[in-house]
């Protein structure tokens, strides 16, 4: 694969801006995020992180769904408010994430030459969940992202995607800010 430093840098910058916008509940997060996820499809294909590549293909569609959901997903097609998952659905989602990780990791290790199939499977499956929760404006997605970002940093450092590792460290910090901002918004409703 050709040198992807410039592409990776653009993906990193647009990714940081998109997450920063999400911490502010700004709908522009979805358009800026689209730039980042499209570039990461290319980057992860070249790095043989196939689960991450598939995830980013999914993200392309979720960018459109998230924009629509945030704009029209509330009562009476109003903007969607911040919500919190009840305990039972949250535990079900966590169990499903772990089961999905086991299945995806097994498949990637058995059928591909994926570099880090189990860690990549976890970040992929958990990210599917977190991204959907974000599109539905569930505050719980920030906790998912915190765990995902922690694991992802290690994966990207091991694969030499250092700018992406820095990006995920920034995401980790933005998770804290986002959770605090969304908690205030939830309390103000």
C-alpha positions as CSV (number, residue, x, y, z in Angstrom):
1,X,0.0,0.0,0.0
2,X,1.3,3.5,-0.8
3,X,2.3,5.8,2.0
4,X,-1.0,6.8,3.7
5,X,0.5,9.5,6.0
6,X,-1.4,12.4,4.3
7,X,-4.6,10.4,4.1
8,X,-4.3,9.3,7.7
9,X,-3.6,12.9,8.8
10,X,-6.8,14.1,7.1
11,X,-8.8,11.2,8.6
12,X,-7.4,12.0,12.0
13,X,-8.2,15.8,11.8
14,X,-11.7,15.2,10.5
15,X,-12.3,12.5,13.1
16,X,-11.3,14.7,16.0
17,X,-13.5,17.5,14.7
18,X,-16.4,15.1,14.3
19,X,-16.1,13.8,17.9
20,X,-15.7,17.3,19.3
21,X,-18.9,18.2,17.5
22,X,-20.6,15.2,19.0
23,X,-19.6,16.2,22.5
24,X,-21.5,19.5,21.8
25,X,-24.5,17.6,20.3
26,X,-23.9,19.4,17.0
27,X,-25.5,17.7,14.0
28,X,-22.4,18.6,11.9
29,X,-20.7,15.7,13.6
30,X,-22.3,13.4,11.0
31,X,-21.0,15.2,7.9
32,X,-17.5,15.7,9.2
33,X,-17.5,12.1,10.4
34,X,-18.4,10.9,6.9
35,X,-15.1,12.3,5.6
36,X,-13.1,10.5,8.3
37,X,-14.8,7.1,8.0
38,X,-14.5,7.0,4.2
39,X,-10.8,7.6,4.5
40,X,-10.4,5.0,7.2
41,X,-12.0,2.3,4.9
42,X,-9.0,2.8,2.7
43,X,-6.4,3.0,5.5
44,X,-7.6,-0.2,7.3
45,X,-7.8,-2.2,4.1
46,X,-4.1,-1.4,3.5
47,X,-3.2,-2.3,7.2
48,X,-5.1,-5.7,6.9
49,X,-7.4,-4.7,9.8
50,X,-10.4,-6.1,8.0
51,X,-12.8,-5.8,10.9
52,X,-12.0,-2.1,11.2
53,X,-12.5,-1.7,7.5
54,X,-15.9,-3.4,7.6
55,X,-16.8,-1.3,10.6
56,X,-16.0,1.9,8.7
57,X,-18.1,0.8,5.8
58,X,-21.0,0.4,8.3
59,X,-20.1,3.9,9.7
60,X,-20.7,5.4,6.2
61,X,-24.3,4.4,6.4
62,X,-24.6,5.3,10.1
63,X,-23.5,8.9,9.3
64,X,-26.7,9.3,7.3
65,X,-28.9,7.5,9.8
66,X,-27.4,9.5,12.7
67,X,-28.0,12.8,11.0
68,X,-31.6,11.9,10.3
69,X,-32.2,10.5,13.8
70,X,-30.7,13.6,15.5
71,X,-32.7,15.9,13.3
72,X,-36.1,14.1,13.2
73,X,-35.9,11.1,15.7
74,X,-37.7,12.8,18.6
75,X,-41.4,12.9,19.4
76,X,-43.3,14.5,16.6
77,X,-40.2,14.4,14.4
78,X,-38.5,16.9,16.6
79,X,-34.8,16.8,17.3
80,X,-33.8,13.8,19.3
81,X,-33.1,14.4,23.1
82,X,-30.3,12.7,25.1
83,X,-31.5,9.5,26.8
84,X,-30.1,6.9,29.2
85,X,-30.5,3.1,28.8
86,X,-32.3,1.3,31.6
87,X,-30.3,-1.4,33.4
88,X,-31.8,-4.5,31.7
89,X,-31.3,-3.3,28.1
90,X,-27.8,-2.1,29.0
91,X,-26.9,-5.5,30.4
92,X,-28.4,-7.2,27.3
93,X,-26.4,-5.0,25.0
94,X,-23.2,-5.7,26.9
95,X,-23.8,-9.5,26.8
96,X,-24.6,-9.3,23.1
97,X,-21.4,-7.3,22.5
98,X,-19.3,-10.0,24.2
99,X,-21.0,-12.8,22.3
100,X,-20.6,-10.9,19.0
101,X,-16.9,-10.4,19.8
102,X,-16.4,-14.1,20.4
103,X,-18.0,-15.0,17.1
104,X,-16.4,-12.3,15.0
105,X,-13.0,-12.9,16.5
106,X,-13.3,-16.6,15.8
107,X,-14.3,-15.9,12.2
108,X,-11.5,-13.5,11.6
109,X,-8.9,-15.8,13.0
110,X,-10.2,-18.8,11.1
111,X,-11.0,-17.3,7.7
112,X,-8.7,-14.3,7.2
113,X,-5.1,-13.2,7.7
114,X,-6.3,-10.5,10.1
115,X,-3.4,-9.1,12.1
116,X,-5.0,-9.0,15.5
117,X,-8.3,-10.8,15.1
118,X,-9.6,-10.8,18.7
119,X,-8.8,-7.2,19.7
120,X,-9.9,-6.1,16.3
121,X,-13.2,-8.0,16.7
122,X,-13.8,-6.4,20.1
123,X,-13.3,-2.9,18.9
124,X,-15.4,-3.6,15.8
125,X,-18.4,-5.2,17.5
126,X,-18.4,-2.8,20.4
127,X,-18.1,0.1,18.0
128,X,-21.2,-1.1,16.0
129,X,-23.1,-0.9,19.3
130,X,-21.6,2.4,20.4
131,X,-22.2,4.1,17.1
132,X,-25.8,3.0,17.0
133,X,-26.3,4.2,20.6
134,X,-24.8,7.5,19.6
135,X,-27.1,7.8,16.6
136,X,-30.0,7.2,19.1
137,X,-28.4,9.8,21.4
138,X,-28.0,7.4,24.3
139,X,-25.5,8.9,26.8
140,X,-24.3,5.3,27.5
141,X,-22.4,5.3,24.2
142,X,-19.7,7.5,25.8
143,X,-18.8,4.7,28.2
144,X,-18.6,2.2,25.4
145,X,-16.3,4.5,23.5
146,X,-14.0,4.9,26.5
147,X,-13.4,1.2,26.7
148,X,-13.2,0.8,22.9
149,X,-10.7,3.6,22.6
150,X,-8.5,2.2,25.3
151,X,-8.2,-1.1,23.5
152,X,-7.9,0.5,20.1
153,X,-4.9,2.6,21.1
154,X,-3.0,-0.6,21.8
155,X,-4.0,-2.2,18.5
156,X,-3.0,0.9,16.4
157,X,0.4,1.2,18.2
158,X,1.1,-2.4,17.5
159,X,0.2,-1.9,13.8
160,X,2.4,1.2,13.5
161,X,-0.6,3.5,12.9
162,X,0.7,6.1,15.3
163,X,-1.4,9.0,14.1
164,X,-4.5,6.9,14.5
165,X,-3.3,5.8,18.0
166,X,-3.0,9.5,18.9
167,X,-6.4,10.1,17.5
168,X,-7.9,7.4,19.7
169,X,-6.1,9.0,22.7
170,X,-7.8,12.3,21.9
171,X,-11.1,10.4,21.5
172,X,-10.5,9.0,25.0
173,X,-10.2,12.5,26.4
174,X,-13.2,13.7,24.4
175,X,-15.3,10.8,25.8
176,X,-15.0,12.4,29.2
177,X,-16.0,15.8,27.9
178,X,-18.8,14.4,25.9
179,X,-20.2,12.4,28.8
180,X,-20.1,15.4,31.1
181,X,-21.8,17.7,28.4
182,X,-24.5,15.1,27.6
183,X,-25.2,14.5,31.3
184,X,-25.8,18.2,31.8
185,X,-28.1,18.1,28.8
186,X,-30.0,15.1,30.1
187,X,-30.4,16.8,33.5
188,X,-31.7,20.0,31.8
189,X,-34.5,18.2,30.0
